[in-house]
């Protein structure tokens, strides 16, 4: 059988389309390549965004803001010493962009001005840390991305 130019072009197109369809099906069915939204309730969180902006402004207006330090034991979140840290309440959220299963939250319960996040809960890589705390009926928010 003799193959002319027209038949060869059709075979090339069919081969290319089959190649693309194979990878589309593979990426959509394999759990290894699962893609999620940034957060589960994205639109609900977007409605509360102005409150987040106000909380960040409150934190930036402080003379001493929260700071984060990497140590050999883990990550230390240091609260301002000039505040009465025993009345501070809130949460520390650690978000892992590459895997939502590694995300976790720690409630803020202070006995001194520091909270240690132990290294056994952390995997090497990029973490987005969000510290949301209340002090004297004012909400504060501090965000920082670090590589542990």
C-alpha positions, -999 to 999 in steps of 0.1 A, spaced: 0 0 0 13 34 -10 9 63 15 5 97 -1 11 132 16 -26 136 26 -28 102 44 5 109 62 -7 143 74 -39 127 87 -19 100 106 3 127 121 -27 147 133 -43 115 148 -11 106 165 -7 141 180 -43 143 192 -40 109 207 -8 119 225 -24 151 240 -56 132 250 -35 105 268 -18 132 290 -51 150 296 -67 118 308 -37 108 329 -35 142 346 -72 142 355 -74 106 368 -41 103 387 -44 114 424 -7 123 424 -15 153 402 -45 165 422 -51 203 421 -71 221 447 -83 256 453 -61 275 478 -88 271 505 -120 251 507 -143 281 514 -126 305 491 -156 328 484 -167 329 520 -132 340 531 -131 366 504 -162 383 519 -143 387 552 -113 402 535 -119 438 548 -117 425 584 -84 409 575 -71 442 561 -82 460 593 -65 434 615 -32 437 596 -34 475 599 -39 471 637 -8 448 639 13 472 618 4 501 640 19 483 671 52 495 683 64 459 685 48 434 662 49 396 663 81 381 650 90 346 638 123 329 643 137 296 630 155 275 656 169 240 658 138 229 679 113 244 654 97 277 647 93 302 675 65 328 674 74 358 696 47 381 708 53 417 718 66 419 754 49 452 761 15 435 760 0 414 788 4 381 770 -17 361 794 -49 378 780 -40 371 743 -61 346 725 -62 334 689 -47 309 665 -16 303 645 -22 288 611 5 270 591 -4 266 555 17 244 531 11 255 495 23 222 481 1 199 502 -31 208 520 -29 177 541 1 192 560 -19 224 570 -26 228 607 -37 253 634 -24 259 669 -45 277 695 -26 306 712 -22 298 749 7 318 763 26 312 795 54 335 783 57 357 752 68 328 729 51 298 713 73 270 699 60 250 669 80 218 672 101 206 643 84 172 643 52 189 630 71 206 602 84 193 570 112 211 551 99 235 526 78 266 522 52 275 549 28 304 551 23 314 587 -7 334 598 -10 346 634 -45 360 643 -48 372 678 -71 392 700 -60 416 727 -83 440 746 -111 434 720 -89 443 691 -81 418 664 -45 417 650 -31 397 620 4 389 611 14 370 580 48 357 569 61 330 545 92 311 555 112 282 543 119 257 570 
